[in-house]
Amino acid sequence: MNSCQAFIKIFSLLLSLITLSILGWSLNAQENSKLSASKLNPKSHWAEGTPGTNDGATRDYYNRAALLSWKNFMGDWVDARGKFQGDRPFASTNIVDDDKVKSVEWNVTKLVLAWVDGKFPNQGMFLRSVNGSGTLVFSSREQTNKEHHPQLTIKRSNGKEKILFPVADTFLEKSTYRSQGNREELRVSKNSQHTLLRFKLDRENLNGLTSATLRLVSTKQYGSSTIGVFRCQQGHSSPPSKPIFGLAADYPGDKNIQSNPNVIFFSDFESKRWASDWTHAAKMDVLDQVGTDAQRNFKPLSGNALRVKIAKGSNQALNTLFKFKKEMGKEPEEIFVRYYLRLAEDWNQTLQGGKMPGISGTYGKSGWGGRKSNGTRGWSARGAFNKTIPAGNPLAGLHPIGTYCYHADMKGQYGDVWIWQKDYLGYLENNRWYSVEQYLKLNTPGKKDGILRAWIDGRLAFEKTDIRFRKVKNLKIEQIWMNVYHGGKLPSPYDQHLFIDNVVIAKKYIGPVQLSN
């Protein structure tokens, strides 16, 4: 073997090792996404709501606590022909007004078989009036008389019978924005009240299924009606998207990522002088550079991270800025920023939401703190966090994040909150690192073509392409605003923490570090 052949062989070996290394990091990130996605499979269920709250399904939302909206006012369903909002029920029964307490049954075998065969996800039954103008009242699973509870009777080929009771039931009321879960009754009336029921359908209970019968007990009738059973459908039915890897893929662990010509700024909080890298850093008394914190179940992404505390009785925590004009001499019109976020063991929002890191151009004039944006003085697109989803909800214990935006078309005095809902990616767990990336492109003055996108772990979680941030060209992207703020106005009721690491500001899409938490 001559020297040239030897060189080629060695080079090929090195290239293979590098490729395998990058592939391994990529698989880690993809596997992390798969694990997260598997946990989210039931998250598209509508919520019944918890007692004493207003966080269940309503005329506007299938999950009000998570701000997840129906596509259509008063709910979404699919009919027996597969038509969205169609009018052919899987089963129907005419109920006569005779002022009697009576059992009413529907043969829902076709619908249940479709769920058993895996043709559709079981998102519950949707009962609506298909004929007549009466109002029918039924007992719910909260009814004190258990013999009146809704039930689904399953008959199997071996002659055995199984009775199932709903895991959730509620009704949608046109006349109010409030949820109706946990009441002792369910109601159905033409266009103004619809009932939702969901049963847990385990395969062991359904093997050899020959028939399925829904039974409700009607306690009151105000007129006669024909009630149809439809298939409830809401949320995301498409498979989760795959992670997109950007310029960070060429820098495992973000090592030397700042050498990329498209990277403007990088901070991994390893240096004790990390604050000097930023244009401005405030509230240093609630910021710590840490490598360990067992009390808060902290595990490092890589080395040190920035620990941010929202102290009991306070609002402000992180308030750190990177100002483009001072650091670069000019302000851009589009930018990417990515940071890693880990919500600590004690992160739990019970009073209000608040602000997270994002992008802004307030110029100290407008676009924050109730200073309404009109498109000529300032704007902002900080991140946002919402109240933690309560127990009993399909997304219980998760923490919604999104964008808190002051823009030229805002209606109220305060900014609009847009939760990152695609594939339920903007609903975060405690004690897990997430790659959070945002892209903002300012609109052309006179047009609604401003763009805002967000990715969680490299997967698109939010996109809006019709934003009007400004009316005048002199408004630019002034700064990256690394902000954590509780409220609103209410202070945090206890100490709570989050961790931030590996902040990258760039001209191109950055993507996640190929690291698992």
GISULTA-V484715 format. One record per residue. N is the residue number from 1. SS is DSSP state (H for helix, E for strand, L for the rest). D_LAST is the distance of its C-alpha to the last C-alpha in Angstrom with 2 decimals. Layout:
BEGIN
N;SS;D_LAST
N;SS;D_LAST
END
This chain:
BEGIN
1;L;45.17
2;L;45.90
3;H;43.70
4;H;42.76
5;H;41.61
6;H;39.64
7;H;37.87
8;H;37.03
9;H;35.70
10;H;33.48
11;H;32.25
12;H;31.49
13;H;29.54
14;H;27.44
15;H;26.86
16;H;25.74
17;H;23.25
18;H;21.80
19;H;21.74
20;H;20.03
21;H;17.35
22;H;16.73
23;H;17.04
24;H;14.47
25;H;11.86
26;H;13.29
27;H;13.17
28;H;9.46
29;H;9.26
30;H;12.30
31;H;11.28
32;H;8.33
33;H;11.29
34;H;13.62
35;H;11.96
36;H;11.90
37;H;15.41
38;H;16.70
39;H;16.14
40;L;18.05
41;H;21.10
42;H;23.32
43;H;22.39
44;H;25.46
45;L;27.82
46;L;30.27
47;L;30.11
48;L;33.08
49;L;32.30
50;L;32.35
51;L;35.67
52;L;36.88
53;L;34.50
54;L;34.75
55;L;31.35
56;L;32.32
57;L;33.90
58;L;36.70
59;L;39.07
60;L;36.54
61;E;33.08
62;E;31.78
63;E;29.17
64;L;30.48
65;L;27.76
66;L;25.24
67;L;27.98
68;E;27.93
69;E;31.43
70;L;33.80
71;L;35.05
72;L;38.52
73;L;40.13
74;L;40.63
75;L;38.09
76;L;37.23
77;E;38.63
78;E;39.68
79;L;43.10
80;L;44.44
81;L;45.02
82;L;41.42
83;L;42.52
84;E;40.25
85;L;42.27
86;L;45.03
87;L;47.99
88;L;48.41
89;L;46.93
90;L;45.77
91;E;48.26
92;E;50.67
93;E;53.10
94;E;55.96
95;E;56.19
96;L;59.63
97;L;60.33
98;L;62.43
99;L;61.06
100;L;59.94
101;L;56.79
102;E;55.87
103;E;53.25
104;E;52.20
105;E;50.64
106;E;48.95
107;E;48.54
108;L;44.92
109;H;44.78
110;H;44.11
111;H;41.11
112;H;39.57
113;H;40.20
114;H;38.32
115;H;35.26
116;H;35.82
117;L;36.14
118;L;32.82
119;L;34.66
120;L;33.03
121;L;30.30
122;L;31.90
123;L;31.69
124;L;34.86
125;E;38.57
126;E;40.16
127;E;43.77
128;E;46.11
129;E;49.84
130;E;51.30
131;E;54.93
132;E;56.84
133;L;56.31
134;L;56.00
135;E;53.23
136;E;52.05
137;E;50.45
138;E;48.52
139;E;47.04
140;L;43.27
141;L;41.10
142;L;41.58
143;L;45.35
144;L;46.82
145;L;48.95
146;H;46.48
147;H;49.07
148;H;48.64
149;L;44.89
150;L;43.82
151;E;43.39
152;E;42.73
153;E;44.98
154;E;43.84
155;E;46.56
156;E;45.89
157;L;48.11
158;L;48.50
159;L;50.26
160;L;47.57
161;E;46.58
162;E;43.39
163;E;43.23
164;E;39.93
165;E;39.42
166;L;37.17
167;L;33.70
168;E;34.28
169;E;37.35
170;E;38.54
171;E;40.82
172;E;40.74
173;E;43.49
174;L;44.83
175;L;46.53
176;L;43.49
177;L;39.95
178;L;39.07
179;L;37.38
180;L;39.68
181;L;37.40
182;L;38.47
183;L;42.11
184;L;44.64
185;E;45.74
186;E;44.73
187;E;46.85
188;E;47.76
189;E;50.22
190;L;50.96
191;L;48.34
192;L;47.66
193;E;45.84
194;E;43.48
195;E;41.97
196;E;38.52
197;E;37.87
198;E;34.94
199;L;35.25
200;L;32.65
201;L;33.84
202;L;32.71
203;H;34.03
204;H;35.76
205;H;37.90
206;H;38.73
207;L;39.69
208;L;43.24
209;E;43.36
210;E;46.84
211;E;46.85
212;E;44.82
213;E;46.67
214;E;45.38
215;E;47.54
216;E;47.74
217;E;50.41
218;E;52.20
219;E;53.58
220;E;55.23
221;E;56.44
222;E;57.63
223;L;59.13
224;L;58.47
225;E;55.56
226;E;53.93
227;E;50.23
228;E;47.97
229;E;44.60
230;E;42.08
231;E;38.50
232;E;36.10
233;L;33.68
234;L;31.17
235;L;27.72
236;L;26.13
237;L;27.64
238;L;26.33
239;L;23.36
240;L;20.02
241;L;20.02
242;L;18.07
243;L;15.74
244;L;17.96
245;L;17.11
246;L;19.12
247;H;20.19
248;H;16.71
249;H;16.79
250;H;19.47
251;L;17.54
252;H;14.51
253;H;12.17
254;H;14.79
255;L;17.15
256;L;20.65
257;H;19.77
258;H;22.46
259;H;25.02
260;L;24.84
261;L;28.06
262;L;26.42
263;E;24.04
264;E;25.80
265;E;23.41
266;E;20.16
267;E;18.73
268;L;15.73
269;L;17.38
270;L;18.00
271;L;21.73
272;L;23.63
273;L;25.65
274;H;22.87
275;H;25.11
276;H;27.88
277;H;25.97
278;L;26.33
279;L;29.72
280;E;29.50
281;E;27.27
282;E;28.49
283;L;27.79
284;H;26.48
285;H;27.22
286;H;24.19
287;E;21.76
288;E;20.21
289;E;18.39
290;E;16.10
291;L;14.00
292;L;14.08
293;L;14.89
294;H;14.99
295;H;17.32
296;H;14.85
297;L;12.00
298;L;10.15
299;L;7.39
300;L;7.71
301;L;6.24
302;L;9.38
303;L;12.39
304;L;13.75
305;E;13.09
306;E;15.84
307;E;16.27
308;E;18.62
309;E;20.93
310;E;23.22
311;L;25.90
312;L;28.09
313;L;31.15
314;L;29.84
315;L;28.60
316;E;27.54
317;E;24.33
318;E;22.97
319;E;25.75
320;E;25.15
321;E;26.84
322;E;27.06
323;E;30.61
324;H;31.43
325;H;35.15
326;H;34.95
327;H;32.25
328;H;33.40
329;L;36.94
330;L;36.42
331;L;34.50
332;L;32.87
333;L;33.38
334;E;30.01
335;E;26.57
336;E;22.85
337;E;20.28
338;E;16.50
339;E;14.18
340;E;10.62
341;E;10.85
342;E;9.48
343;E;12.36
344;L;13.16
345;L;14.64
346;L;18.04
347;L;17.62
348;L;20.41
349;L;22.97
350;L;26.32
351;L;28.91
352;L;28.04
353;L;25.51
354;E;25.11
355;E;24.05
356;E;20.90
357;E;20.78
358;E;22.94
359;E;26.06
360;E;29.66
361;E;33.26
362;L;34.96
363;L;37.17
364;L;37.77
365;L;40.05
366;L;38.38
367;L;35.24
368;L;33.71
369;L;34.92
370;L;37.44
371;L;38.97
372;L;39.34
373;L;38.83
374;L;41.88
375;L;40.78
376;L;42.84
377;L;41.37
378;L;37.58
379;E;34.52
380;E;30.82
381;E;27.66
382;E;25.20
383;E;22.15
384;E;22.74
385;E;21.30
386;E;23.42
387;E;24.20
388;E;21.78
389;L;22.94
390;L;25.17
391;L;25.39
392;L;27.33
393;L;25.99
394;L;24.25
395;L;21.31
396;L;21.66
397;L;19.15
398;L;17.43
399;E;17.92
400;E;19.72
401;E;19.31
402;E;21.68
403;E;24.39
404;E;27.20
405;E;29.96
406;E;33.42
407;L;35.37
408;L;39.05
409;L;39.48
410;L;37.93
411;L;40.32
412;L;39.65
413;L;39.43
414;L;35.66
415;L;32.99
416;E;31.81
417;E;28.40
418;E;26.83
419;E;23.81
420;L;21.46
421;L;22.42
422;H;22.22
423;H;20.50
424;H;19.45
425;L;16.50
426;L;17.41
427;E;16.91
428;E;13.65
429;L;12.24
430;E;11.83
431;L;8.92
432;L;6.23
433;E;5.57
434;E;8.34
435;E;10.51
436;E;13.93
437;E;16.94
438;E;20.59
439;E;23.80
440;E;27.21
441;E;30.61
442;L;33.67
443;L;36.49
444;L;39.84
445;L;42.26
446;L;44.31
447;L;41.75
448;L;38.87
449;L;36.57
450;E;33.74
451;E;30.26
452;E;26.98
453;E;23.87
454;E;20.24
455;E;17.21
456;E;13.87
457;L;11.35
458;L;14.62
459;E;16.58
460;E;19.73
461;E;19.63
462;E;22.92
463;E;26.02
464;E;29.34
465;E;31.99
466;E;35.05
467;E;34.37
468;L;37.13
469;L;35.67
470;L;38.95
471;L;42.63
472;L;43.37
473;L;42.09
474;L;41.81
475;L;38.70
476;L;35.70
477;L;32.04
478;L;32.60
479;E;29.16
480;E;25.42
481;E;25.25
482;E;22.14
483;E;23.27
484;E;22.14
485;E;25.19
486;E;26.03
487;L;28.79
488;L;31.41
489;L;33.50
490;L;32.33
491;L;30.47
492;L;27.41
493;L;28.78
494;L;26.38
495;L;23.86
496;E;20.44
497;E;17.50
498;E;14.69
499;E;12.69
500;E;13.12
501;E;12.26
502;E;13.44
503;E;16.38
504;E;18.43
505;E;21.87
506;E;23.56
507;L;26.53
508;L;24.67
509;L;21.63
510;L;18.53
511;L;15.79
512;L;12.03
513;L;10.65
514;L;9.96
515;L;6.52
516;L;3.78
517;L;0.00
END
